[in-house]
Amino acid sequence: MPAEKERKIFHKLVSIEEAIDTLEREATATSCTEKVAVTEAGGRVLARSVFSGIDLPPFDRVEMDGYAVISEDLEGAKDQSPVKLKIVGEVRAGENTGRGVKKGECIEVGTGAPVPRGGDAVVMVEYTERSGSFIRAYRPTTPGENVASAGSDIQVGEMILREGAIIGTREAGILSAAGVAKIEVVKKPVVGIISTGDELVDPGNRLPPGKIFDANSSFLMLAVEEAGGETRYIGRTGDDYLKVKEAIAKGVAQSDLLIISGGTSAGAGDLVYRVLGECRPGILVHGLNVKPGKPTIVAVHDGKPILGLPGYPVSALMIFDQVVRPYLERRGRRPASTKEALRAKLAERVNAAKGKRWFLPVHVISSGKEGNAAYPIISSSGAIGTLAKSDGYIIVPEDAEFLDAGEEVEVHIFAGRVEPDLVVMGSHCPGVDILLDILFRKYGIRSKTANVGSMGGLKSVARGEADIAGMHLLDERTMEYNFPYIKREGLPVGSLVKGYKRLQGIMVSKGNPKKVRGLEDALRNDIVFVNRNRGSGTRMLVDNYLAGMAKKSGEAPEKLVGRIKGYNWEAKTHSAVGAAIHQTRADMGVGVKSVAANYGLDFIPMEYEEYDFLVNPASREKPAVKRFLECLGSQEFRDSLEKLPGYKVG
């Protein structure tokens, strides 16, 4: 019978804990060891305890430059009545002398030299005065002063490193000091990486329509190295049953653990689970009760584990962190990695994931005396760019219905997070990116950005979370930008710093094939419109224009917008609007001219909007904020900004 008809589809979703238990129980391969030079053992796990074959120090060693003496000779020595001793020799580090010290004598010694026979102390050179072959000592000494006795650090036979130790600089130092050149370490688990999918293209190549770059291979290889494994890239294969089968067979033969990215769902084009169904014993888990990462596979072939991770990068990364990393750490006998965790208050309500455990990325914003705020980042499992900008994630329990705004949560912080010098929230704009680049280049100031919309930025400053918010909110009553909103929020009018202007308009396909002339054309039956998200300045601009159209025609505003195909399509960025039109999924939308230029679209100007910056009054004296405002007014920023189509200062 063909393998694809024999396949077993698992309908029961299991927990992360059940998946890990199954993997540990069924994967029977054990750790191996190897000998490596200490100089090449950085980060490796010691497989066998090491005992010293010598004393450290191996002899009574001088700790200070000075003179080896018999301490009794210097009893009562002081500035007014120094003790005179005869110099009978000299010993430096690495030397030895057969001459010993007798009463009334001393031997000049350097730091690290062996203590001459008969000497029981060293008087520091600073407390002596030399005259010819004699010294005058102005301080007394006690037995053992400025002398490190043999074995006072490490004794012969003493364990110097215990099995399981991670070799670092200190460990390498003690091993070398004890004369150890090679050590036995745990062999790194070899992890094979396979990416599957006809849609994948290697980074660096041209990206044809409908294709995506293979992000998973790169980050999985780095993640494996971080977890103590050794990667072996088996390759990338399209959605071809025989090629997938060949790649998996090669991967199992060449690795201790095989990771396959993509093709793990039960759809017609997903082949990985079909091939893994032929393994011995085959698929043990197919589907986790989590979000993202539901279509995860745990399989075993002759004792070797095979993990099928979802193709979406965010899903793959989360499942690696929750399942693969702990397994690799145990397999490599490494201590479990401990992620930094901190407490924060949720900035907004989050509805749960219908009975699934949800790993939800968040921005973490420190709000001073109020503690930390966690801003949820609601995005798809393929949004690797969003994940890269997040600080960590929270876990929404599977039995929760929702987490409310203000509720305290634990944030699992991603490795490499750096506490920012400046927090900038609000509406996304390429001009802000230019400004922050200048700020870092000139002053080394690191900024944290969170694109939460103009209104979200305003609220974040009012709550004391952001240092600066970028905003372009048009008040329909006064037709004035930003100031009315500042007043309503109760913030000082002087908190608003004028920024620059950017041209908003209607984006349409190159050549304007639908002959669009203005926003009123969105009402046409043959037009699909793409809107912006509520709370954004652009959405307010659009709604203001539509309200004017409704008033002029006498039609109820809600009825008018109900005739617009795509009015409820809420693109979260200007680029999302441009992409929808460029890819012909929409005919028109409103955004900034620079995005239209990037996508090669035609642009029908509407008006310049004012993009300004709201400064948190409590942050006004921060050095990073002062530098930000200085750069905002600089000629360098102005010149760079006005290279963007549709941007101008003043």
C-alpha positions in Angstrom: 0.0 0.0 0.0 1.4 3.5 -0.9 2.8 5.2 2.2 0.5 8.2 1.8 -2.5 6.0 2.4 -0.9 4.3 5.4 -0.2 7.5 7.2 -1.6 7.9 10.7 -3.0 11.4 11.4 -3.0 12.3 15.1 -6.2 14.1 16.0 -5.3 14.5 19.7 -3.3 17.7 20.5 -0.8 17.2 23.3 0.8 19.6 25.7 4.4 20.8 25.5 5.2 18.7 28.6 3.7 15.5 27.1 5.7 16.1 23.9 9.0 16.5 25.8 8.3 13.3 27.9 7.6 11.3 24.8 10.8 12.5 23.1 12.9 11.7 26.2 11.3 8.3 26.5 11.5 7.1 22.9 14.8 8.7 21.8 17.4 6.2 23.1 20.6 7.6 21.7 23.1 8.5 24.4 25.8 11.1 24.8 29.4 10.4 23.6 32.6 12.0 24.7 35.8 13.2 23.0 39.2 14.6 24.0 40.0 18.2 23.0 42.8 20.6 23.8 42.0 23.0 26.6 42.7 25.9 24.3 39.8 24.6 22.0 37.4 23.7 24.8 35.6 27.0 25.3 31.9 26.5 26.0 32.3 22.7 26.1 30.9 20.5 28.9 33.5 18.5 31.0 32.7 14.8 30.7 35.0 13.6 33.5 36.2 15.3 36.7 39.8 16.5 36.6 42.2 16.1 39.6 45.4 18.0 40.0 48.7 16.2 39.7 50.7 19.0 41.4 50.4 21.5 44.2 49.5 25.1 43.3 51.7 26.9 43.8 54.2 24.0 43.4 56.7 25.7 45.8 56.7 28.4 48.4 56.3 31.5 46.2 57.2 35.1 46.7 54.2 37.4 46.4 55.9 40.8 46.4 59.2 42.3 45.2 61.5 42.7 48.2 63.9 40.7 50.4 63.6 37.2 51.8 64.3 37.3 55.5 64.1 35.5 58.8 61.2 37.3 60.4 62.7 37.2 63.9 65.5 39.5 62.6 63.0 42.3 62.0 61.4 42.3 65.4 61.1 46.0 66.5 62.1 47.5 63.2 60.7 51.0 62.6 61.4 54.3 61.0 63.5 55.6 63.9 65.4 52.3 64.5 65.7 50.2 61.2 67.3 46.8 61.2 70.4 46.3 59.1 70.8 43.1 57.0 73.4 41.9 54.6 72.4 41.0 51.0 73.9 37.6 50.2 72.1 36.9 46.8 69.3 37.5 44.4 66.5 35.2 43.0 64.1 36.1 40.2 61.0 34.3 39.0 61.9 31.1 37.3 65.3 30.9 39.0 66.6 29.1 42.0 69.6 29.4 44.3 71.4 27.0 46.5 72.3 29.8 48.9 70.0 30.0 52.0 69.2 32.8 54.4 71.0 32.9 57.7 70.5 35.2 60.7 71.4 38.8 59.9 71.2 38.1 56.1 68.6 38.6 53.3 68.3 37.6 49.7 66.7 40.0 47.1 63.7 38.3 45.5 61.2 39.1 42.7 57.5 38.4 42.6 57.0 34.8 41.6 60.4 33.6 42.7 60.8 30.6 45.1 61.5 31.5 48.7 65.1 30.7 49.5 65.9 28.1 52.1 65.8 29.5 55.7 63.7 32.5 54.8 60.2 32.5 56.3 58.9 36.0 55.1 59.5 38.7 52.6 59.8 42.4 53.5 58.5 44.6 50.7 61.1 46.7 48.9 59.0 49.8 49.7 59.9 49.4 53.4 63.7 49.1 52.8 66.6 51.3 51.8 69.6 49.7 50.1 73.2 50.9 50.6 75.8 48.8 48.8 75.5 45.2 50.0 73.2 46.0 52.9 69.6 47.1 53.5 67.9 48.9 56.2 64.4 47.5 56.9 61.9 49.9 58.5 59.0 47.5 59.1 58.8 44.2 61.0 57.4 41.0 59.3 55.5 38.0 60.5 56.2 34.4 59.4 54.6 33.7 56.0 54.1 37.4 55.2 54.1 38.0 51.4 54.7 34.2 50.8 52.2 31.8 49.2 52.9 28.4 50.6 53.1 25.3 48.3 49.6 23.8 47.9 47.8 26.8 49.4 45.7 27.2 46.2 45.3 23.6 45.0 46.8 20.4 46.6 48.0 17.3 44.8 45.0 15.0 44.2 42.4 17.7 44.7 39.5 17.9 42.3 39.9 21.0 40.3 36.9 20.8 38.0 33.8 18.6 38.4 32.1 16.7 35.7 29.5 18.9 34.0 31.5 22.1 34.3 31.2 24.5 31.4 34.7 25.4 30.2 35.3 29.2 30.2 38.2 31.5 30.8 38.6 30.7 34.5 38.3 27.0 34.0 40.9 27.0 31.2 43.2 29.0 33.4 43.1 26.5 36.3 43.5 23.5 34.0 46.6 25.0 32.3 48.0 26.0 35.6 47.8 22.4 36.8 49.5 21.3 33.6 46.5 19.8 31.9 46.7 20.0 28.1 43.7 17.9 27.0 40.3 17.1 28.7 37.4 14.8 28.0 34.3 16.7 27.1 30.8 15.7 26.0 30.6 15.5 22.3 28.2 18.1 20.8 25.0 16.6 19.5 25.0 16.8 15.7 21.8 18.4 14.5 20.7 18.1 10.9 18.7 20.9 9.4 16.3 20.5 6.5 14.0 23.2 5.1 11.1 22.2 2.8 8.8 24.1 0.5 8.5 25.1 -3.1 8.0 28.7 -2.1 11.5 29.0 -0.5 14.4 31.0 -2.1 17.9 31.2 -0.6 18.7 34.7 0.8 20.8 36.8 -1.6 18.9 35.7 -4.7 16.2 37.5 -6.6 12.7 37.0 -5.1 10.1 36.0 -7.7 6.4 36.7 -7.1 4.8 34.4 -4.6 8.1 33.2 -3.2 9.7 33.9 0.2 13.3 33.8 1.5 14.3 30.8 3.6 14.6 32.4 7.1 14.3 29.2 9.1 17.6 27.5 8.1 19.6 30.5 9.3 18.1 31.1 12.6 17.8 27.3 13.4 21.5 26.8 12.8 22.3 29.7 15.2 19.8 28.5 17.7 21.3 25.0 17.7 24.8 26.5 18.3 23.5 28.5 21.2 22.0 25.4 22.7 25.3 23.6 22.6 24.8 21.6 19.4 26.7 21.3 16.2 24.8 22.0 13.0 24.9 20.1 9.8 22.9 21.7 7.0 21.4 18.8 5.0 19.8 21.1 2.5 16.5 22.5 1.2 14.0 20.5 -0.8 10.8 21.3 -2.6 7.4 19.7 -2.1 8.4 16.4 -3.7 7.7 13.1 -1.9 10.8 11.3 -3.1 13.2 14.3 -2.5 11.8 14.8 1.0 12.3 11.1 1.7 15.8 11.2 0.4 16.7 14.3 2.4 15.3 12.8 5.6 17.2 9.5 5.1 20.4 11.5 4.6 19.7 13.6 7.7 19.0 10.7 9.9 22.2 9.0 8.8 24.4 12.1 9.4 23.0 13.5 12.6 22.0 12.7 16.2 18.8 14.8 15.9 17.1 15.9 12.7 15.0 19.1 12.5 12.7 19.6 9.5 11.1 22.9 8.9 7.8 23.1 7.0 5.4 20.5 5.5 4.2 19.4 8.9 0.5 20.1 8.5 -2.0 17.6 7.1 -2.7 19.4 3.9 -2.5 18.0 0.5 0.9 19.6 -0.2 2.4 18.8 3.2 4.7 15.7 2.8 6.9 15.6 5.8 4.4 13.7 8.0 3.8 11.2 5.2 7.5 10.3 5.0 7.9 10.2 8.8 5.1 7.8 8.9 7.5 5.2 7.4 10.0 5.5 10.2 10.4 3.1 13.0 8.4 3.6 15.2 7.5 6.8 13.3 5.3 9.7 14.4 4.7 9.8 18.1 3.2 13.3 18.4 1.4 15.3 15.6 0.0 18.5 16.9 0.6 20.5 20.1 -2.0 22.4 22.1 -0.2 25.7 21.6 -0.3 28.9 19.6 1.8 29.3 17.5 3.3 25.9 16.7 0.3 23.6 16.5 1.4 21.4 13.6 4.6 20.2 15.3 5.7 16.6 14.8 7.8 14.4 17.2 9.0 11.3 15.5 11.8 8.7 16.1 13.6 6.4 13.8 15.7 3.6 15.4 16.2 5.7 18.5 17.1 8.9 16.7 14.7 11.8 17.3 13.2 13.8 14.4 11.4 17.1 15.1 9.1 18.5 12.4 8.7 22.3 13.1 6.1 24.4 11.4 7.2 26.4 8.4 6.2 29.8 9.8 9.3 31.4 11.4 7.7 32.5 14.6 6.1 29.1 15.2 9.4 27.3 14.5 11.3 29.6 16.8 8.9 29.2 19.7 8.8 25.4 19.4 12.5 25.3 19.2 12.7 27.3 22.4 10.1 25.2 24.2 10.9 21.7 23.0 14.2 21.4 21.0 16.4 23.6 23.2 15.7 21.7 26.5 16.2 18.4 24.7 19.6 19.5 23.3 20.7 20.9 26.6 19.9 17.6 28.4 21.5 15.5 25.6 24.6 17.6 25.7 24.6 17.5 29.6 24.4 21.2 29.7 22.7 23.2 32.5 19.2 24.3 31.5 19.3 27.8 30.1 17.6 30.3 32.4 15.9 33.1 30.6 15.6 36.4 32.3 12.0 37.0 33.4 10.4 40.2 34.7 7.0 41.2 35.9 5.0 43.7 33.9 1.5 45.0 33.6 -0.4 44.3 30.4 -1.0 47.5 28.5 -4.2 46.2 26.8 -6.6 43.4 27.1 -5.8 40.1 25.3 -8.4 37.5 24.3 -7.1 34.0 24.8 -6.5 31.4 22.0 -9.5 29.2 22.5 -8.1 26.5 24.7 -4.5 26.7 23.4 -1.4 27.8 25.3 -0.4 31.0 23.6 3.2 32.3 23.4 2.5 36.0 22.7 5.4 38.4 21.8 5.4 41.7 23.6 7.3 45.0 23.8 8.5 45.8 27.3 8.4 49.5 28.2 9.7 50.7 31.6 7.4 53.2 33.1 9.4 54.4 36.0 7.7 54.2 39.4 4.7 52.3 37.7 7.0 49.4 36.8 7.1 47.7 33.4 4.3 47.7 30.8 3.9 44.8 28.3 2.5 45.8 24.9 1.1 42.7 23.1 2.2 42.2 19.5 -0.7 40.6 17.7 0.7 39.2 14.4 0.7 36.1 12.3 3.0 33.1 12.8 5.0 34.3 9.8 5.8 37.7 11.2 9.5 37.2 11.9 10.2 41.0 11.6 7.7 41.6 14.4 9.3 39.0 16.6 12.7 40.5 16.0 11.5 43.8 17.4 9.9 42.2 20.5 11.6 42.0 23.9 10.2 38.6 24.9 6.9 36.8 25.2 4.2 36.1 27.8 2.4 32.8 28.1 -1.4 33.0 28.0 -2.7 29.8 29.7 -4.9 27.4 27.7 -7.6 27.6 30.4 -7.8 31.4 30.3 -10.6 33.3 28.5 -8.6 36.6 28.5 -6.0 38.6 30.2 -7.2 42.1 31.1 -5.4 45.4 30.8 -3.4 46.2 33.9 -3.1 42.5 34.8 0.4 41.5 36.0 2.2 39.0 33.7 5.6 37.4 33.6 7.6 38.2 30.5 10.2 35.7 29.2 13.0 37.9 27.9 14.8 37.0 24.7 18.5 36.6 24.8 20.5 39.7 23.7 17.9 42.3 24.8 19.6 45.6 25.6 18.0 48.1 27.9 17.4 51.2 25.7 18.6 54.7 26.3 15.5 56.1 24.6 11.9 54.8 24.1 10.1 56.1 21.1 6.5 54.9 20.5 3.6 56.0 18.2 3.2 56.1 14.5 5.8 54.4 12.3 7.6 56.7 9.9 10.8 56.3 7.9 11.8 59.7 9.0 12.0 58.5 12.6 14.3 55.6 11.5 16.6 58.1 9.9 16.7 60.3 13.0 17.4 57.3 15.3 20.2 56.1 13.0 21.9 59.5 13.2 21.4 59.5 17.0 23.2 56.1 17.3 26.0 57.0 14.8 26.9 60.3 16.5 26.3 59.5 20.2 25.9 55.7 20.5 22.3 56.1 21.8 20.3 52.9 21.5 16.6 53.4 21.0 13.6 51.1 21.5 10.7 51.7 19.1 7.1 50.3 19.3 4.8 51.2 16.4 1.5 51.4 18.3 -0.1 54.2 16.2 -0.4 57.9 16.9 -3.1 57.5 19.5 -1.3 54.7 21.2 1.9 56.8 21.4 -0.1 59.7 22.9 -1.5 57.4 25.6 1.9 55.8 26.3 3.4 59.3 27.0 0.4 60.2 29.2 1.1 57.0 31.2 4.8 57.8 31.5 5.9 54.8 29.5 7.5 56.4 26.4 10.1 59.2 26.3 8.9 60.4 22.9 5.9 59.6 20.7 5.6 60.3 17.0 2.1 61.4 16.0 0.0 62.9 13.1 -3.5 63.2 14.5 -5.9 65.5 12.6 -8.7 67.0 14.7 -11.9 67.1 12.6 -13.4 70.0 14.6 -10.5 72.4 14.4 -8.7 70.9 11.4 -5.5 71.2 13.4 -2.8 68.6 13.8 -1.9 67.1 17.2 -2.3 70.1 19.6 -6.0 69.5 20.3 -5.2 65.9 21.4 -2.4 67.0 23.6 -4.8 69.4 25.4 -7.5 66.8 25.9 -5.0 64.4 27.4 -4.1 67.1 30.0 -0.4 67.3 28.8 1.4 70.6 28.6 1.2 72.2 25.2 4.9 72.8 25.3 5.4 69.0 25.3 4.8 68.9 21.6 7.8 69.6 19.4 7.2 70.3 15.7 8.8 67.8 13.4 8.3 67.7 9.7 5.6 67.3 7.0 5.0 64.4 4.8 2.7 64.2 1.8 -0.3 61.9 2.1 -2.2 60.8 -1.0 -3.9 58.0 -2.9 -1.8 55.2 -4.2 -2.8 53.4 -7.3 -1.2 50.9 -9.7 1.4 52.2 -12.2 -0.4 54.0 -15.1 -3.6 54.4 -13.0 -5.5 51.8 -15.0 -8.8 52.4 -13.1 -8.5 56.2 -13.8 -8.8 57.1 -10.1 -9.0 60.9 -9.5 -9.8 61.2 -5.8 -11.1 59.4 -2.7 -14.6 59.5 -4.0 -13.7 56.8 -6.5 -13.5 54.4 -3.6 -17.3 54.3 -3.8 -17.2 52.8 -7.3 -18.3 49.1 -7.7 -15.1 48.2 -9.6 -12.7 49.5 -7.0 -11.3 47.6 -4.0 -10.0 49.9 -1.3 -7.4 49.1 1.4 -7.8 51.2 4.6 -5.5 51.9 7.6 -6.0 50.7 11.1 -8.1 52.6 13.6 -6.1 54.9 15.8 -3.6 55.8 13.0 -3.3 59.4 11.8 -3.9 58.2 8.2 -7.2 56.5 9.2 -8.3 59.7 10.8 -7.5 61.6 7.6 -9.4 59.2 5.5 -12.4 59.2 7.8 -12.4 63.0 7.8 -12.5 63.1 4.0 -15.3 60.6 3.9 -17.3 62.5 6.6 -17.0 65.6 4.3 -18.2 63.6 1.4 -21.2 62.3 3.4 -22.1 65.7 4.5 -21.9 67.1 1.0 -24.1 64.4 -0.4 -26.5 64.2 2.5 -25.9 60.5 3.0 -25.4 59.0 6.4 -21.7 58.4 7.0 -22.1 54.8 8.0 -24.1 54.1 4.8 -21.5 55.8 2.7 -18.6 53.8 4.1 -20.7 50.6 3.8 -20.5 51.1 0.0 -16.7 51.0 0.0 -15.3 47.6 -0.8 -12.4 47.1 1.7 -13.2 49.9 4.1 -12.8 47.4 7.0 -9.5 46.1 5.6 -7.1 47.6 8.2 -3.5 47.6 7.0 -1.2 48.3 9.9 1.5 50.2 8.0 1.8 52.5 4.9 3.9 49.7 3.3 1.0 47.2 3.8 -1.2 49.6 1.8 1.4 49.9 -1.0 2.0 46.1 -1.1 -1.7 45.4 -1.4 -1.9 47.7 -4.4 1.4 46.5 -6.0 0.2 42.9 -5.7 -3.2 43.9 -7.3 -5.1 42.7 -4.2 -6.5 46.3 -4.0 -6.9 49.1 -6.4 -6.4 52.1 -4.2 -5.4 53.2 -0.7 -4.1 56.2 1.2 -0.5 56.5 2.4 2.7 58.6 2.2 4.3 59.4 -1.1 7.6 57.7 -0.2 5.9 54.3 0.0 4.3 54.8 -3.4 7.7 55.5 -4.8 9.2 52.4 -3.2 6.6 50.2 -4.9 6.6 52.0 -8.2 3.0 53.2 -7.8 1.3 56.3 -9.1 0.4 58.9 -6.5 -2.4 61.4 -6.3 -1.6 64.0 -3.7 -4.2 64.9 -1.0 -2.4 67.1 1.6 0.7 67.5 3.7 0.2 66.2 7.2 2.2 67.3 10.2 4.3 64.6 11.9 5.3 65.9 15.3 6.9 64.6 18.4 5.3 64.5 21.9 8.0 64.6 24.6 7.2 63.1 28.0 7.6 66.0 30.5 9.4 63.6 33.0 11.9 62.7 30.3 12.7 66.2 29.1 16.1 66.4 30.9 17.3 62.9 29.9 20.5 63.2 27.9 19.1 60.9 25.2 16.0 63.1 24.8 18.1 66.2 24.6 20.3 64.6 21.9 17.2 63.5 20.0 15.8 67.0 19.9 19.3 68.3 18.9 19.4 65.9 16.0 15.8 66.7 15.0 16.8 70.3 14.4 20.1 69.5 12.7 20.9 70.2 9.1 22.2 66.6 8.7 18.7 65.2 9.5 17.0 67.8 7.3 19.2 66.9 4.3 18.6 63.1 4.9 14.9 63.5 5.4 14.2 65.6 2.3 15.8 62.9 0.1 12.6 60.9 0.8 9.8 61.6 -1.7 7.1 63.8 -0.2 9.0 64.9 2.9 9.9 68.4 3.9 10.9 70.3 7.1 8.9 73.5 7.9 
